[in-house]
Amino acid sequence: VLGELIEKFVSHLSESRTDCYFSTGNYKATDADVKKESLSAVQQLGVEMTVRYGRYLNLLKEDAENGLCFVLMNSEKFLKQQHRTVVSSLCCLQEHYAGYDWFVSSIFLIMSGDSEKTLTFLQQFSRLLVSAFLWLPRLHLSIHLPVTTMEYGIHPVYFCSAHHIEMLLKAELPLVCSAFHMAGFTPSQICLQWITQCFWNYMDWSEICHYIAICILLGPDYQIYMCISVFRHLQQDILKHTEA
């Protein structure tokens, strides 16, 4: 039901010029028989974890691995059409996105392993502003970023969402903010980890789905409110650990 809801919502928005923040060209998915070997070691590990989790949740069938590889390869090719050429020694600015695409995996599970449906959704979703914040590889080497921003290799999620999380945390949860300060690292570090992984390994599957749906339906600023609410939920534990 959730898959159908976000699918219809995104399809409707992507047809409206005022809601389309990014322009995307036409892309036709190819290589239905994508070989797993074409993926990097990190991606292969991610695929195994996703399929194992999807089977545990009873969302995926036996042949799901090939479907996920197909989606990952094609979404990467699709995004590559909007890449800017850059020469840099930074590993985050190499041709391929350095990590694993947890957002694509999440959508694949939400769509119950339907690769065609997942790819169609991703292509439509990539036109919307919220895609820049939920789908981190979306802006990797992107022509949609100013050259100077891209060359620093810092994702907008870090200097937009994480920055606002820290500002709100100071006002809403000053004790949590102080606890992080005393620990010697920033809340934005853990938030970037949560957001990059779509809260995998931190929240239950239903909560991950709610996070994605809330941000799509209500806007990318809900990514910030979600992180603040998690910190509020963890406040007592954080303060207890700080004392210890």
N, C-alpha and C positions, 0 to 999 in steps of 0.2 A: 504493500500500500504506500509506504514511504517513497519507494523507488518511483512509483507511478506519479505521486504528488510532485516530487522535485523535477521529474522528467517533463511533465506538462507545464509546470511553472517556468522552467528554464526555456522550454520550446517557445512559450508565449512571449517571454521577454526578449529572446534572441531575434524575434521577428520585428521588434519595435526599434526604430532607429535611435530614439532618445535614450533607450536603455542599453544600447550596444556601445560600450566604452572602447573596445578594441575592434579593429577591422581584421578579418581573417580571410585568407583565400580559400578556394575550393580544394578539398583533399579527398582522394578516393583511397580507401584502405586496400593494401595489396598483400601478397604472400600469405595466403590462408594457412600454408604449411610452414609457418615460421619455426625454425629450429631453435631449441633452447640454448644451444651452444653460442648463438649470436649475441646473447646477453652477457653482461659483465659478471664477474664472480659475486659482487654485491647484489646485483639484480637476481641472479639465480637463487641466492640464499633467501632474498625477499619473497620470491615466487613460492619457494618451498614453505616458508612460514605462513604466507597468505593462504595457500591451498590447505595446509594443515588446520589453520584457524577456521577457514570456511567450511571444512568438513566437520569439524568439531561443533560448529553452529548449525549444521545440517542445511547449509545454503548452496553447497557446490556438489556437482556430480563427479564421476571418475575422470572424465576428460578435461577437467577444468584447467589443468596446468597449461595445455596448449592454447586454450582460449585467453588466459591471462598473458602469456608470452606474446600472443598476437596483438592484444590491446596495448601492452607496454611498448612494443616495437613501433607500432603505428602511431601511437600518441607522441612518441619521441620524434618520429619522422615529420609528423604534422607540425610540431612546435619548431623543428629545425628550419622550416620554411621562413620563420620570422626571427632567425638568429642574425646577429651582427658579427662580423669577423673581428677577432681581437687576438693579439699576440701577448701572452702573459705567462709567467711562471707559476702564478697562483693556481692551486689545484681546483679551486671553485670556479675558475674561468677557463677550464679546458672545454673541449667540444661537447663532451658528455656531462650531464648533471652528475655531480660527485656522489650523491646518496641514492637511496631507493625511493621510488615514487609511491608513498603511502596513500596519497589521496586517490590516485588511480585504482589502487588495490581496494580501497574502501568503497568506491563507486562500483567496482566490479562485484563486490560482495552484496552491496545494496541491490544491484540488478540481478542477483542470483546467478552470477556467472554467465550472463548473456553478453558475449563480446561485441556483437553488432550494436546492441542497445547502448552499451557502455561507451563505445566510440562515438556514436551519434550524439549522445549526451555531452561528452567531453568537447566535441567540436562546437556545439551550440554554447555550452557553458563558457568556453574560452573567450567569447565576445563580451562577457559581462565583467564589470569591475571587481566583483567579489572573487573571481577566479585568480586575481593577482595575489590574494591573501590566503585563500584556502589551498590552492594548487601551486606549491612553491616552484616546481620546475617550469611553470608557465612563463615566468619572467627571466629564466636563465638565458643570458646573452641576448636578451630581447631587444628588438629595434624600438620597442615601446618605451624603453628607459633612456634617459639622457646619457650620452657617452660617458661623461665624468662619473655618474652614479654607477654605471655598469663596470667601469674599470676598477673601482674600489672593491668590487666583489661583495658588497653588503646588500642583502636582499631588503626590499621595502618593508617586509614584515618586521624586520629588526628596527629600522629607524621610524616606522609608523606605529604599528601595533605595539611592539615591545616598549617603545618610548612612552606611549600613552598609558600602558599598563603601569609603568613605574610612577608616572605622574598621579594616576588615580590611586595607586596603592598608598602613596604618601598621605593623601587626603582621607581615604576610606579606612585603611588598616595601618596606621602609623607604627604599631608594635611589630607587625610582620615585617614592615619596611626596615625598621631598626635591627631586627633579628638577622635579616639578610646582610645588612651593612656590617654587623659584628662578625658574621661568618666569613666576610671578605670576598663575597661575589654577589652578582646582581640578580634580581628577580627575572630580568629579561633573558638571562642565560637559560634558566629552566623553562621559561615560557616558549622560547624559540625551539627548545627540544620538544615540548608538548605539541606545538603547532606543526613543526616539521613532520612529526610522526602521527599527526591527526589524533593525538591522545591514545594511540595504540599502546598497550602495555601499562596504561595509567587508568583508563576507564573501561567499564563493561561495554559490550557491543551496542546495546540499546542507547547508551549515553553518547557513544561516538556518533551514532546515526543522528541523535538529537542535535549534537554540536554542528554537524554538517548542514542539517536541514534548517536550523535556526539562522545560521549565517547566510544561507542562500535566500531564505524567505524574508528575513528582516534586515539584512545588510551586514557588511564586513565589520562594522563597529561591535557587533555582538561577539566577535572573537575576543575582543578586549574584556567585555563584561563577563564572558565565560571564564577567562583566566582569573579575573578578580574574585569571582564567586568560588572558584576552586581554592584560592588562597584563604578566603573567608572560612570555607569549610575546614581547611587544614590548620587554621590559626592556633588552636589549642596545642596541637601536636608540634607545630613549629616552635612555639614559645617553650614547650616542655623540653624539646631537644636543645634549644638555645641555652636554657638553664643548666642542662646536663653537660 
